């Protein structure tokens, strides 16, 4: 007998990841426009610019009436300037536009090795699957590009939902869509605050994917039973004991 009727998933670093690194993707596109920059520098400055942008313009600009392309354009400009690039605005605008479109495709994203097989297994066992991701409207295009969109009953990026994790409203949207009680659902992600504690706060079960094996050491409050090395560890957990 099944333990859950619905499983919802985070996306980034749970189901898929950027190929190589953000810095590598930025470097390759920049080179096409005659801009040379170091991957390490871009990776470092991107993390800073991205975090700051989320603070200034939450949920990819939804709260401050920016388009997501404008939002990401600011991240790109600040990242490159902080990483030592002194090229002109017109060139960086072209780099930013190319990156925005490239990040819709499978040339930039890849799924983890076990993901497709596990999604098929969950589908065959009759469990509804959904996506709850702090992400922009390109998410559907990305998931189609990496060939996993068809496995999900719904894909809900925060930019379209107008709310984001850890807000209870975001999780309740998923429950209301399929009219399922939270006790029959579980959420799977990689962030203790946004995925684990937030899902449990609305009455769902929650599991954390810890591909590096370092989570428990950093977060001893998390029950080790709720930690997965990858999503294939879900297989025995979906059935009643």
Secondary structure, DSSP 8 states (H G I E B T S, - for coil): -BS-SEEEE--BTTTEEESS-HHHHHHHHHHHTT----HHHHHHHHHHHHHHHHHHSTGGGGGGT--HHHHHHHHHHHHHHHTT----HHHHHHHHHHHHHHTTSTTTEEE-TTHHHHHHHHHHTT-EEEEEES--TTHHHHHHHTT-GGG-SEEEEHHHHT--TT-HHHHHHHHHHHT--GGGEEEEES-IIIIIIHHHHTT-EEEEE-TTS-HHHH-TTS-GGGEESSGGGGGGGGB--
